[in-house]
């Protein structure tokens, strides 16, 4: 379970960082800007993904050794 949480946390961290990179540097990377109903909320979703990543990492740490 710990490895699954860490993997999901890593994916959320990468997508959140790429979403912010897209917004501030206009690179065309990440999945957040490709989802149509999130139009105009990309920064908020990217920050939420970063927070979710840290929460998943904390949950993985509290899960203990596998």
C-alpha positions as CSV (number, residue, x, y, z in Angstrom):
1,X,0.0,0.0,0.0
2,X,2.9,2.3,0.8
3,X,4.3,2.0,-2.7
4,X,0.9,2.7,-4.3
5,X,0.6,5.9,-2.2
6,X,4.1,7.0,-3.1
7,X,3.5,6.4,-6.8
8,X,0.2,8.3,-6.8
9,X,1.9,11.1,-4.8
10,X,4.7,11.2,-7.4
11,X,2.3,11.4,-10.3
12,X,0.3,14.2,-8.5
13,X,3.5,16.1,-7.8
14,X,4.8,15.9,-11.3
15,X,1.4,16.9,-12.9
16,X,1.0,19.8,-10.4
17,X,4.5,21.1,-11.1
18,X,4.1,20.7,-14.9
19,X,0.7,22.5,-14.7
20,X,2.3,25.5,-12.9
21,X,5.2,25.4,-15.4
22,X,2.7,25.6,-18.2
23,X,0.9,28.6,-16.7
24,X,4.0,30.6,-15.9
25,X,6.4,29.7,-18.7
26,X,3.8,28.8,-21.5
27,X,5.4,25.4,-22.0
28,X,3.0,22.9,-23.4
29,X,3.5,20.1,-20.9
30,X,1.3,18.3,-18.4
31,X,-2.3,17.1,-18.4
32,X,-4.0,19.8,-16.5
33,X,-4.3,22.2,-19.4
34,X,-5.6,19.4,-21.7
35,X,-8.8,18.8,-19.7
36,X,-11.5,21.0,-21.1
37,X,-13.7,21.6,-18.0
38,X,-10.8,22.9,-16.0
39,X,-10.4,25.9,-18.4
40,X,-9.5,28.9,-16.3
41,X,-8.8,27.0,-13.2
42,X,-5.4,25.4,-14.2
43,X,-3.4,27.2,-11.5
44,X,-5.8,26.2,-8.7
45,X,-5.9,22.6,-9.9
46,X,-2.1,22.5,-10.1
47,X,-1.7,23.8,-6.5
48,X,-4.4,21.3,-5.4
49,X,-2.4,18.5,-7.0
50,X,0.8,19.6,-5.2
51,X,-1.1,19.6,-1.9
52,X,-2.6,16.2,-2.7
53,X,0.9,14.9,-3.4
54,X,2.2,16.0,0.0
55,X,-0.8,14.5,1.7
56,X,-0.2,11.2,-0.1
57,X,3.4,11.2,0.9
58,X,2.4,11.8,4.5
59,X,-0.1,9.0,4.3
60,X,2.6,6.7,2.9
61,X,4.9,7.6,5.7
62,X,2.3,6.9,8.4
63,X,1.4,3.6,6.7
64,X,4.7,2.2,8.0
65,X,6.9,-0.4,6.3
66,X,5.4,-2.7,3.8
